[in-house]
Amino acid sequence: DLRNVLSALRMAQTLERQGDLARHVAAIARGRYPEPPLPEPILGLILQMADLAVRAGKDVARLISTRDLELAAVIQSNDAELDALHRRSFQMILDPAHDLSRQQVIDAVLMGRFLERFGDHSTSVASRVAYLVSGASMPETHDAEDADGPDRRGAGQVDTAQEAHVRQAWHCLCEYPSFRGSTVTVPFVS
């Protein structure tokens, strides 16, 4: 059945991307070892996000094997918690009371974004499983608005949610008081 083939192909790509995002988070942590990648309380927030991402990953694995539509709905609703923590991370990063180094600003922004996207990919898998099981898509979440990949609205146009993420990251990276004129390491694993 064509629905099975399409769903499997799209889910495989999404699951691969989740693995890439997890590897990027691990690269940041490994690159700062033996020191923690971030100071408290920002580290605590990132660890909360990581716990939610791990739970989402486990739920996705269970969803793929059971095809339980109730679990698919739970995965989508749990992503809102991860999104809220991601928004909170920007507030914490910009709070001058935390006195982050330039490198810590970069690491916090990247880790938060990678974990938030991991959760978004979980909702994408949940939606695809719902389509596979019922033939009907689940209600769209913001995931369709800021998904990785080609812009669906046309060349040169950027989705509003994606613009907001870019503005937040730019503000954190360029407007952070001690960031200007510095050199930082941006770890990416190919």
Solvent accessible surface area in square Angstrom, and as a share of the most:
residue,aa,sasa,rsa
1,D,117,0.61
2,L,126,0.63
3,R,80,0.29
4,N,65,0.33
5,V,80,0.46
6,L,62,0.31
7,S,4,0.02
8,A,57,0.44
9,L,116,0.58
10,R,120,0.44
11,M,18,0.08
12,A,59,0.46
13,Q,132,0.59
14,T,10,0.06
15,L,67,0.33
16,E,119,0.53
17,R,74,0.27
18,Q,9,0.04
19,G,41,0.39
20,D,34,0.17
21,L,2,0.01
22,A,51,0.39
23,R,98,0.36
24,H,15,0.07
25,V,24,0.14
26,A,49,0.38
27,A,8,0.06
28,I,0,0.00
29,A,40,0.31
30,R,164,0.60
31,G,49,0.47
32,R,49,0.18
33,Y,169,0.64
34,P,106,0.67
35,E,119,0.53
36,P,79,0.49
37,P,20,0.13
38,L,2,0.01
39,P,43,0.27
40,E,114,0.51
41,P,63,0.39
42,I,0,0.00
43,L,29,0.14
44,G,22,0.21
45,L,4,0.02
46,I,3,0.02
47,L,93,0.46
48,Q,89,0.40
49,M,0,0.00
50,A,25,0.20
51,D,99,0.51
52,L,23,0.11
53,A,5,0.04
54,V,85,0.49
55,R,102,0.37
56,A,16,0.13
57,G,23,0.22
58,K,136,0.58
59,D,14,0.07
60,V,4,0.02
61,A,65,0.50
62,R,125,0.46
63,L,0,0.00
64,I,67,0.34
65,S,93,0.60
66,T,77,0.45
67,R,119,0.43
68,D,59,0.31
69,L,74,0.37
70,E,139,0.62
71,L,13,0.06
72,A,0,0.00
73,A,49,0.38
74,V,69,0.40
75,I,5,0.02
76,Q,25,0.11
77,S,74,0.48
78,N,45,0.23
79,D,9,0.05
80,A,62,0.48
81,E,89,0.40
82,L,4,0.02
83,D,15,0.08
84,A,47,0.36
85,L,22,0.11
86,H,5,0.02
87,R,133,0.49
88,R,111,0.41
89,S,2,0.01
90,F,14,0.06
91,Q,128,0.57
92,M,21,0.09
93,I,0,0.00
94,L,60,0.30
95,D,54,0.28
96,P,109,0.69
97,A,89,0.69
98,H,45,0.20
99,D,122,0.63
100,L,6,0.03
101,S,55,0.35
102,R,94,0.34
103,Q,41,0.18
104,Q,49,0.22
105,V,0,0.00
106,I,8,0.04
107,D,0,0.00
108,A,0,0.00
109,V,9,0.05
110,L,29,0.14
111,M,8,0.03
112,G,1,0.01
113,R,54,0.20
114,F,14,0.06
115,L,12,0.06
116,E,3,0.01
117,R,5,0.02
118,F,28,0.12
119,G,1,0.01
120,D,0,0.00
121,H,18,0.08
122,S,1,0.01
123,T,1,0.01
124,S,16,0.10
125,V,0,0.00
126,A,0,0.00
127,S,23,0.15
128,R,67,0.25
129,V,2,0.01
130,A,4,0.03
131,Y,75,0.28
132,L,14,0.07
133,V,60,0.35
134,S,62,0.40
135,G,30,0.29
136,A,61,0.47
137,S,77,0.49
138,M,27,0.12
139,P,111,0.70
140,E,127,0.57
141,T,42,0.24
142,H,53,0.24
143,D,15,0.08
144,A,40,0.31
145,E,92,0.41
146,D,4,0.02
147,A,25,0.19
148,D,60,0.31
149,G,56,0.54
150,P,120,0.76
151,D,52,0.27
152,R,164,0.60
153,R,131,0.48
154,G,34,0.32
155,A,110,0.85
156,G,83,0.80
157,Q,92,0.41
158,V,59,0.34
159,D,22,0.11
160,T,95,0.55
161,A,23,0.18
162,Q,70,0.31
163,E,70,0.31
164,A,37,0.29
165,H,33,0.15
166,V,91,0.52
167,R,142,0.52
168,Q,61,0.27
169,A,27,0.21
170,W,159,0.56
171,H,83,0.37
172,C,0,0.00
173,L,44,0.22
174,C,28,0.17
175,E,82,0.37
176,Y,11,0.04
177,P,109,0.68
178,S,48,0.31
179,F,34,0.14
180,R,155,0.57
181,G,94,0.90
182,S,37,0.24
183,T,134,0.78
184,V,37,0.21
185,T,80,0.46
186,V,72,0.41
187,P,23,0.14
188,F,121,0.50
189,V,42,0.24
190,S,140,0.90
